[in-house]
Amino acid sequence: MKEIRLSEVLTPTQGIFTQIMTAHEVPWAEDTTITGELLDFEYMFNQSGDKLISPAVLKNLNDDKELETADFNKLCDVAFMMYGKRWARLWEILTAEFNPLENYDMSEIKYIDHGHVETNSGTDTTNRTGTDTVTHTGDTEAEVSALNSSTYQDSAKNTQNTTDLDTRNMSDALVHGHILTNSGRDTETLTRSGNIGVTTSQQMAQSSLDLWKWNYFYDIFRDIDSIFTITTY
C-alpha cells in the first residue's frame, strides 16, 4: 500500500488547531496573537505535513482517501481529551511571573484578634419629701340696725381659722446603663525573599533564558503528531 502523508488526506478547510480552538477552551485563548490559522500553517508546512498518517487516520479514510468531517473532528477531540490538561499546565508554567535572580520567597502572615467590653450600670434615685402647710385666718362680722337707731350694731361675729396640710413624699428613680465594645483584627505580614545560595544568580538567569527558549507549541505539535501521524517518515 502506498504511503500516505498527512497533507494528502486533509482538505484545505480542515485545520487541526482551528477545529480544536473552535470546539474547546484552550489555555492560550486570551492571547489574540495566537490564532488557529497560524498554528495550522506552522504545523502543516514546517512540522508535520509530510509525516505519514497514523493508523487511526488511515482506518477512517473514505474511498477518496480523505477524512470525512465527522471523523476529522473526532480525532481532534481525542487529541484535546488526551492532552488538554497537560497543555493548560504547561501554559501556566510558561506564563508564570517570577524573579529569575531569587530562589527563595516566603510570606508569613500573623493575625492578632483583640476585643474589649466595658459595661457600666446602676440606678440613680432622687427622693423629695416634706410637708406643705396652708393657713387661712380672719374674722367675719355681721351688723344690723337697732330699732329706732340711726347706727348699726354688731349682730354676730364669726371667726374662721383654717389650716390646710399637703404632704408630699416623692421618689424619682433613673436607671442607666452603658456598654462600650471594642473589637477588631490586626494583620502583620513578614516577607522574605532572595537567594539562599543553593543556586547562583547567574545559573538562575540562564535557567530562565532556557525556559523562554523552549517553544511551547512545538511541544503541542508533538502531541498532535501522536494522534495524526507516525513517528517516522
C-alpha positions as YAML, in Angstrom:
chain: A
units: angstrom
residues:
- id: 1
  name: MET
  ca: [0.00, 0.00, 0.00]
- id: 2
  name: LYS
  ca: [1.23, 3.45, -0.95]
- id: 3
  name: GLU
  ca: [2.48, 5.54, 1.92]
- id: 4
  name: ILE
  ca: [0.13, 8.42, 2.62]
- id: 5
  name: ARG
  ca: [1.22, 11.71, 4.11]
- id: 6
  name: LEU
  ca: [-0.91, 13.90, 6.36]
- id: 7
  name: SER
  ca: [-1.05, 16.77, 3.90]
- id: 8
  name: GLU
  ca: [-2.62, 14.42, 1.34]
- id: 9
  name: VAL
  ca: [-5.65, 13.47, 3.42]
- id: 10
  name: LEU
  ca: [-6.70, 16.82, 4.90]
- id: 11
  name: THR
  ca: [-8.74, 19.27, 2.88]
- id: 12
  name: PRO
  ca: [-7.85, 22.99, 2.88]
- id: 13
  name: THR
  ca: [-10.67, 23.65, 5.35]
- id: 14
  name: GLN
  ca: [-9.55, 21.00, 7.83]
- id: 15
  name: GLY
  ca: [-7.23, 22.83, 10.19]
- id: 16
  name: ILE
  ca: [-6.45, 20.80, 13.27]
- id: 17
  name: PHE
  ca: [-5.80, 23.76, 15.57]
- id: 18
  name: THR
  ca: [-8.66, 25.77, 14.13]
- id: 19
  name: GLN
  ca: [-11.01, 22.92, 14.94]
- id: 20
  name: ILE
  ca: [-9.62, 22.35, 18.45]
- id: 21
  name: MET
  ca: [-9.82, 26.06, 19.29]
- id: 22
  name: THR
  ca: [-13.40, 26.20, 17.97]
- id: 23
  name: ALA
  ca: [-14.65, 23.16, 19.89]
- id: 24
  name: HIS
  ca: [-12.70, 23.54, 23.14]
- id: 25
  name: GLU
  ca: [-11.39, 26.15, 25.56]
- id: 26
  name: VAL
  ca: [-7.64, 26.19, 25.04]
- id: 27
  name: PRO
  ca: [-5.27, 27.79, 27.58]
- id: 28
  name: TRP
  ca: [-3.83, 30.31, 25.10]
- id: 29
  name: ALA
  ca: [-7.24, 31.63, 24.03]
- id: 30
  name: GLU
  ca: [-6.77, 35.03, 25.70]
- id: 31
  name: ASP
  ca: [-3.67, 35.76, 23.63]
- id: 32
  name: THR
  ca: [-5.19, 37.23, 20.47]
- id: 33
  name: THR
  ca: [-1.88, 36.99, 18.61]
- id: 34
  name: ILE
  ca: [-2.17, 33.19, 18.59]
- id: 35
  name: THR
  ca: [-4.69, 32.04, 16.00]
- id: 36
  name: GLY
  ca: [-5.72, 28.62, 14.79]
- id: 37
  name: GLU
  ca: [-4.88, 29.59, 11.23]
- id: 38
  name: LEU
  ca: [-1.28, 30.46, 12.08]
- id: 39
  name: LEU
  ca: [-0.81, 27.33, 14.17]
- id: 40
  name: ASP
  ca: [-2.22, 25.18, 11.35]
- id: 41
  name: PHE
  ca: [0.17, 26.82, 8.87]
- id: 42
  name: GLU
  ca: [3.21, 26.21, 11.08]
- id: 43
  name: TYR
  ca: [2.18, 22.67, 11.93]
- id: 44
  name: MET
  ca: [1.43, 21.53, 8.40]
- id: 45
  name: PHE
  ca: [4.20, 23.31, 6.47]
- id: 46
  name: ASN
  ca: [7.10, 23.35, 8.95]
- id: 47
  name: GLN
  ca: [6.39, 20.46, 11.26]
- id: 48
  name: SER
  ca: [4.22, 17.52, 10.26]
- id: 49
  name: GLY
  ca: [2.53, 17.89, 6.89]
- id: 50
  name: ASP
  ca: [4.93, 15.44, 5.25]
- id: 51
  name: LYS
  ca: [4.73, 12.85, 8.01]
- id: 52
  name: LEU
  ca: [2.99, 9.54, 7.35]
- id: 53
  name: ILE
  ca: [-0.53, 9.23, 8.71]
- id: 54
  name: SER
  ca: [-1.29, 7.22, 11.84]
- id: 55
  name: PRO
  ca: [-3.34, 4.01, 11.86]
- id: 56
  name: ALA
  ca: [-6.30, 5.93, 13.32]
- id: 57
  name: VAL
  ca: [-6.30, 8.30, 10.34]
- id: 58
  name: LEU
  ca: [-5.75, 5.53, 7.85]
- id: 59
  name: LYS
  ca: [-8.69, 3.47, 9.11]
- id: 60
  name: ASN
  ca: [-11.06, 6.42, 8.83]
- id: 61
  name: LEU
  ca: [-10.28, 7.47, 5.25]
- id: 62
  name: ASN
  ca: [-13.10, 7.38, 2.72]
- id: 63
  name: ASP
  ca: [-12.84, 5.97, -0.79]
- id: 64
  name: ASP
  ca: [-11.23, 9.20, -1.97]
- id: 65
  name: LYS
  ca: [-8.51, 8.81, 0.67]
- id: 66
  name: GLU
  ca: [-9.77, 11.78, 2.62]
- id: 67
  name: LEU
  ca: [-11.03, 12.22, 6.17]
- id: 68
  name: GLU
  ca: [-14.73, 12.90, 6.47]
- id: 69
  name: THR
  ca: [-15.54, 15.98, 8.56]
- id: 70
  name: ALA
  ca: [-17.09, 13.96, 11.38]
- id: 71
  name: ASP
  ca: [-14.06, 11.64, 11.61]
- id: 72
  name: PHE
  ca: [-11.64, 14.57, 11.44]
- id: 73
  name: ASN
  ca: [-13.48, 16.36, 14.27]
- id: 74
  name: LYS
  ca: [-13.45, 13.19, 16.36]
- id: 75
  name: LEU
  ca: [-9.67, 12.85, 16.05]
- id: 76
  name: CYS
  ca: [-9.28, 16.50, 17.12]
- id: 77
  name: ASP
  ca: [-11.49, 15.78, 20.15]
- id: 78
  name: VAL
  ca: [-9.33, 12.78, 21.03]
- id: 79
  name: ALA
  ca: [-6.20, 14.95, 20.93]
- id: 80
  name: PHE
  ca: [-7.72, 17.52, 23.30]
- id: 81
  name: MET
  ca: [-9.08, 14.81, 25.59]
- id: 82
  name: MET
  ca: [-5.67, 13.24, 25.97]
- id: 83
  name: TYR
  ca: [-3.53, 16.37, 26.21]
- id: 84
  name: GLY
  ca: [-5.76, 19.36, 27.08]
- id: 85
  name: LYS
  ca: [-4.95, 19.32, 30.79]
- id: 86
  name: ARG
  ca: [-1.25, 18.97, 30.06]
- id: 87
  name: TRP
  ca: [-1.36, 21.94, 27.70]
- id: 88
  name: ALA
  ca: [-3.05, 24.02, 30.39]
- id: 89
  name: ARG
  ca: [-0.41, 23.11, 32.98]
- id: 90
  name: LEU
  ca: [2.47, 23.88, 30.63]
- id: 91
  name: TRP
  ca: [0.88, 27.21, 29.75]
- id: 92
  name: GLU
  ca: [0.73, 28.13, 33.45]
- id: 93
  name: ILE
  ca: [4.45, 27.41, 33.74]
- id: 94
  name: LEU
  ca: [5.25, 29.38, 30.60]
- id: 95
  name: THR
  ca: [3.31, 32.47, 31.64]
- id: 96
  name: ALA
  ca: [4.18, 32.41, 35.37]
- id: 97
  name: GLU
  ca: [5.73, 35.62, 36.74]
- id: 98
  name: PHE
  ca: [8.83, 35.17, 38.86]
- id: 99
  name: ASN
  ca: [12.11, 36.86, 39.70]
- id: 100
  name: PRO
  ca: [14.87, 34.89, 37.91]
- id: 101
  name: LEU
  ca: [17.51, 36.02, 40.42]
- id: 102
  name: GLU
  ca: [15.66, 34.87, 43.54]
- id: 103
  name: ASN
  ca: [15.05, 31.27, 44.58]
- id: 104
  name: TYR
  ca: [13.58, 31.97, 47.98]
- id: 105
  name: ASP
  ca: [10.25, 33.67, 48.61]
- id: 106
  name: MET
  ca: [8.22, 33.34, 51.79]
- id: 107
  name: SER
  ca: [5.37, 35.34, 53.26]
- id: 108
  name: GLU
  ca: [4.26, 34.91, 56.87]
- id: 109
  name: ILE
  ca: [1.01, 36.48, 57.99]
- id: 110
  name: LYS
  ca: [0.23, 36.97, 61.68]
- id: 111
  name: TYR
  ca: [-3.29, 37.79, 62.84]
- id: 112
  name: ILE
  ca: [-3.93, 39.42, 66.21]
- id: 113
  name: ASP
  ca: [-7.56, 39.45, 67.32]
- id: 114
  name: HIS
  ca: [-8.45, 41.85, 70.10]
- id: 115
  name: GLY
  ca: [-11.65, 42.69, 71.92]
- id: 116
  name: HIS
  ca: [-12.63, 44.83, 74.91]
- id: 117
  name: VAL
  ca: [-16.02, 45.17, 76.52]
- id: 118
  name: GLU
  ca: [-16.71, 47.79, 79.21]
- id: 119
  name: THR
  ca: [-20.10, 47.84, 80.92]
- id: 120
  name: ASN
  ca: [-21.41, 50.48, 83.35]
- id: 121
  name: SER
  ca: [-24.80, 50.04, 85.01]
- id: 122
  name: GLY
  ca: [-26.66, 51.27, 88.10]
- id: 123
  name: THR
  ca: [-29.61, 53.24, 89.37]
- id: 124
  name: ASP
  ca: [-29.81, 56.92, 90.27]
- id: 125
  name: THR
  ca: [-32.57, 57.67, 92.81]
- id: 126
  name: THR
  ca: [-33.84, 61.12, 93.85]
- id: 127
  name: ASN
  ca: [-36.18, 61.37, 96.83]
- id: 128
  name: ARG
  ca: [-38.12, 64.54, 97.67]
- id: 129
  name: THR
  ca: [-40.06, 64.65, 100.97]
- id: 130
  name: GLY
  ca: [-41.72, 67.39, 103.04]
- id: 131
  name: THR
  ca: [-44.96, 68.99, 104.18]
- id: 132
  name: ASP
  ca: [-46.74, 71.93, 102.59]
- id: 133
  name: THR
  ca: [-48.95, 73.88, 105.02]
- id: 134
  name: VAL
  ca: [-51.52, 76.50, 104.01]
- id: 135
  name: THR
  ca: [-53.28, 78.53, 106.83]
- id: 136
  name: HIS
  ca: [-56.38, 80.62, 106.30]
- id: 137
  name: THR
  ca: [-57.33, 83.09, 109.22]
- id: 138
  name: GLY
  ca: [-59.74, 86.02, 109.62]
- id: 139
  name: ASP
  ca: [-62.95, 87.35, 111.31]
- id: 140
  name: THR
  ca: [-66.40, 87.73, 109.84]
- id: 141
  name: GLU
  ca: [-68.79, 90.23, 111.42]
- id: 142
  name: ALA
  ca: [-72.45, 90.93, 110.71]
- id: 143
  name: GLU
  ca: [-74.02, 94.25, 111.65]
- id: 144
  name: VAL
  ca: [-77.76, 95.22, 111.89]
- id: 145
  name: SER
  ca: [-79.56, 98.46, 112.70]
- id: 146
  name: ALA
  ca: [-81.44, 98.55, 116.01]
- id: 147
  name: LEU
  ca: [-84.99, 99.66, 116.10]
- id: 148
  name: ASN
  ca: [-85.28, 103.44, 116.22]
- id: 149
  name: SER
  ca: [-81.49, 103.75, 115.93]
- id: 150
  name: SER
  ca: [-79.57, 105.60, 113.33]
- id: 151
  name: THR
  ca: [-76.43, 103.41, 113.68]
- id: 152
  name: TYR
  ca: [-75.61, 99.82, 113.09]
- id: 153
  name: GLN
  ca: [-74.83, 97.47, 115.95]
- id: 154
  name: ASP
  ca: [-72.96, 94.28, 115.93]
- id: 155
  name: SER
  ca: [-75.29, 91.40, 115.45]
- id: 156
  name: ALA
  ca: [-72.92, 88.43, 115.19]
- id: 157
  name: LYS
  ca: [-69.22, 87.75, 114.80]
- id: 158
  name: ASN
  ca: [-67.82, 84.66, 113.06]
- id: 159
  name: THR
  ca: [-64.12, 83.97, 113.38]
- id: 160
  name: GLN
  ca: [-62.52, 81.44, 110.97]
- id: 161
  name: ASN
  ca: [-59.06, 79.91, 111.39]
- id: 162
  name: THR
  ca: [-58.36, 77.22, 108.80]
- id: 163
  name: THR
  ca: [-55.18, 75.22, 108.20]
- id: 164
  name: ASP
  ca: [-54.58, 73.03, 105.09]
- id: 165
  name: LEU
  ca: [-51.84, 70.43, 105.19]
- id: 166
  name: ASP
  ca: [-50.47, 69.00, 101.92]
- id: 167
  name: THR
  ca: [-47.85, 66.34, 102.50]
- id: 168
  name: ARG
  ca: [-45.73, 65.23, 99.58]
- id: 169
  name: ASN
  ca: [-43.35, 62.32, 99.52]
- id: 170
  name: MET
  ca: [-41.93, 61.80, 96.01]
- id: 171
  name: SER
  ca: [-39.27, 59.44, 94.76]
- id: 172
  name: ASP
  ca: [-37.65, 59.71, 91.31]
- id: 173
  name: ALA
  ca: [-35.56, 56.80, 90.05]
- id: 174
  name: LEU
  ca: [-33.30, 56.92, 86.94]
- id: 175
  name: VAL
  ca: [-31.81, 53.65, 85.70]
- id: 176
  name: HIS
  ca: [-28.80, 53.98, 83.44]
- id: 177
  name: GLY
  ca: [-26.55, 51.54, 81.64]
- id: 178
  name: HIS
  ca: [-23.61, 51.97, 79.24]
- id: 179
  name: ILE
  ca: [-21.79, 49.31, 77.21]
- id: 180
  name: LEU
  ca: [-18.60, 50.07, 75.28]
- id: 181
  name: THR
  ca: [-17.27, 47.36, 72.98]
- id: 182
  name: ASN
  ca: [-14.01, 47.43, 71.01]
- id: 183
  name: SER
  ca: [-13.06, 44.61, 68.65]
- id: 184
  name: GLY
  ca: [-11.00, 44.06, 65.51]
- id: 185
  name: ARG
  ca: [-8.05, 42.30, 63.95]
- id: 186
  name: ASP
  ca: [-4.52, 43.48, 63.38]
- id: 187
  name: THR
  ca: [-2.61, 41.89, 60.49]
- id: 188
  name: GLU
  ca: [1.15, 41.67, 60.38]
- id: 189
  name: THR
  ca: [2.88, 40.39, 57.23]
- id: 190
  name: LEU
  ca: [6.51, 39.33, 57.13]
- id: 191
  name: THR
  ca: [8.07, 38.74, 53.69]
- id: 192
  name: ARG
  ca: [11.45, 37.21, 52.97]
- id: 193
  name: SER
  ca: [12.98, 36.73, 49.54]
- id: 194
  name: GLY
  ca: [16.38, 36.38, 47.94]
- id: 195
  name: ASN
  ca: [18.94, 33.75, 47.02]
- id: 196
  name: ILE
  ca: [19.70, 31.16, 49.68]
- id: 197
  name: GLY
  ca: [22.95, 30.18, 47.95]
- id: 198
  name: VAL
  ca: [21.99, 26.76, 46.58]
- id: 199
  name: THR
  ca: [21.96, 28.13, 43.03]
- id: 200
  name: THR
  ca: [23.93, 31.15, 41.89]
- id: 201
  name: SER
  ca: [22.14, 34.13, 40.38]
- id: 202
  name: GLN
  ca: [23.95, 33.50, 37.08]
- id: 203
  name: GLN
  ca: [22.69, 29.92, 36.95]
- id: 204
  name: MET
  ca: [19.17, 31.05, 37.71]
- id: 205
  name: ALA
  ca: [19.27, 33.69, 34.99]
- id: 206
  name: GLN
  ca: [20.46, 31.08, 32.49]
- id: 207
  name: SER
  ca: [17.67, 28.70, 33.51]
- id: 208
  name: SER
  ca: [15.17, 31.47, 32.94]
- id: 209
  name: LEU
  ca: [16.53, 32.09, 29.46]
- id: 210
  name: ASP
  ca: [16.36, 28.35, 28.70]
- id: 211
  name: LEU
  ca: [12.73, 28.29, 29.79]
- id: 212
  name: TRP
  ca: [11.75, 31.08, 27.43]
- id: 213
  name: LYS
  ca: [13.73, 29.48, 24.62]
- id: 214
  name: TRP
  ca: [11.59, 26.41, 24.97]
- id: 215
  name: ASN
  ca: [8.84, 26.60, 22.37]
- id: 216
  name: TYR
  ca: [5.53, 25.75, 23.94]
- id: 217
  name: PHE
  ca: [3.71, 24.99, 20.71]
- id: 218
  name: TYR
  ca: [6.34, 22.66, 19.31]
- id: 219
  name: ASP
  ca: [5.70, 20.51, 22.34]
- id: 220
  name: ILE
  ca: [2.00, 20.58, 21.49]
- id: 221
  name: PHE
  ca: [2.82, 19.72, 17.87]
- id: 222
  name: ARG
  ca: [4.40, 16.51, 19.10]
- id: 223
  name: ASP
  ca: [1.20, 15.67, 20.97]
- id: 224
  name: ILE
  ca: [-0.84, 16.20, 17.81]
- id: 225
  name: ASP
  ca: [1.59, 14.01, 15.91]
- id: 226
  name: SER
  ca: [0.81, 11.12, 18.24]
- id: 227
  name: ILE
  ca: [-2.80, 11.20, 17.02]
- id: 228
  name: PHE
  ca: [-2.46, 12.06, 13.33]
- id: 229
  name: THR
  ca: [0.98, 10.73, 12.27]
- id: 230
  name: ILE
  ca: [3.54, 8.06, 12.93]
- id: 231
  name: THR
  ca: [6.92, 8.90, 14.44]
- id: 232
  name: THR
  ca: [8.99, 8.21, 11.29]
- id: 233
  name: TYR
  ca: [8.69, 9.33, 7.70]
...
